[in-house]
């Protein structure tokens, strides 16, 4: 089996670990920089060109699409889908997750609990926006931020108004969410592969930072999920159609609240903190979808 990892940097931890596990299982792994591909749409023969050669004989693709190139990256994934290549995450699911408002709308419609969230394009509605999420403190976040970038905690009405007006002035799309004080600047990252939770950690932000991202200096500890937390993580991934996902939740007085579903979750933090070989779980999932499915059809 030949598995391609779509990544713009083959030295990244997640890319390296996936390659290691592909080779460990006896398969061939290749890294394709999707930003350097070009797509050929021709009749019934869609194809991809990379490094001056047509890409062929790929059995499965693991997309690792960065936010800065989401649109084109998803087009590459979609091209593989048109070529009947199995992908661990569909292009449509990636785009759903990248649009924070759209993903929250889908989660809400599916019955997954989320923090109170509002969005508006009219700067004259600031007072109403703050009122709808319970007033300050509030979380203000851009729709396309990642790893805690573009997320602001406004602790007073004055600070909230200033931040909102600044975002309006920059024509940045953003949303407001209620601040969950009881979460204590911590969240839970749940790693879902297929229809199973394979690992989970609690991420605690620095004392001076409400964001719990490990990339921003936060710390992580293994956590055993409650039945409700596990159900919520699986329901969130299912609602967005993501088979390999990092589901981020806050522990609140009214139960777990999903704040984001990441379609290209990093492996380093979750593997180092829990000791779980998550990369292996992903390759095993591909085996279940391709190798085992093919063996089931032999002789049919």
C-alpha positions, 0 to 999 in steps of 0.5 A: 500500500502506498500512502501520501501525506499532504504536508508543506513541511516534511520535518514537522513532528506529525509528518515524521511520525506518520511516515515512521508508522507507515514504514513500520507497518511495511507500507510505502509513504511519500510526502507531497507538498500540496502547495506545489501541486497543480491540478488537471481537470480533463473529462473523466481523467482528473490528475495531479502533477507534482515535481513535474510528474503525474501522481499515481498509484496512491492508495490513501491520503492523509491531509495535513492542510495548514490554515494559510492554504486551506482553499487550495489544499482542499482543492488538492484533496478534492482532486484525490477524491475525484481520482477515487483515492481514500482520504482520512479527512474529506475536503468538505469536512476540512472546510467546515472545520476551518470556518468557525461560525459554520462549524458551530452552526452545524454543531448546534443544529446536531445537538452538540452543546457549545458556548453562547456565540454571536456574530454581526456585521454592523458595528452599531450592534456592539451593546446587543452582542455583549448582552447576548453572551452575558456581558463581559468578560467575553471571548472575541475570536477571528473566524480563521485563527489557529493555535490561539492566534486571533483569540482575545479575552475582553474583561470589561465592556470598554475593552470589548467595545474597543476590540470589536471596533478594531476588528470592524475597522480591519474588516476582519470576520469575528465572533463573540463567545461567552467566557466559561469562568469555571473552566479555569483557563483549561480545555480538553483535547480529545483525539478521535480516529474513526469512530473511537476516542484514542487519547485525551489530554487536559491543557492548562494555560499559563497563569497570565494567559487564558488560552490553553494551547500547548504551542503557547506554553500551556501544559498538558496532562492525561485525562480520563473522559466522562461518558458525557465528554466522550459522547460529546467528542464523538458526536462533534466529529460525526456532525462535521464528518471528520474521521481524524479529529482533535475535538476541543472542549471546555468543562462547564457547569452545564456539561462539556462545551465544544469550542472547536474541531480541528481536522489536522490536529497535531500529534506531538502534544497528545503523544508525548503527554499520553504515551499513546501511539496516535500515528499508529492508530491513524495508519490502522484506521486506513488499513481497516478502510482499505486493506480489510475492506479489500480482503472482504470482497475477495471471491465476491 
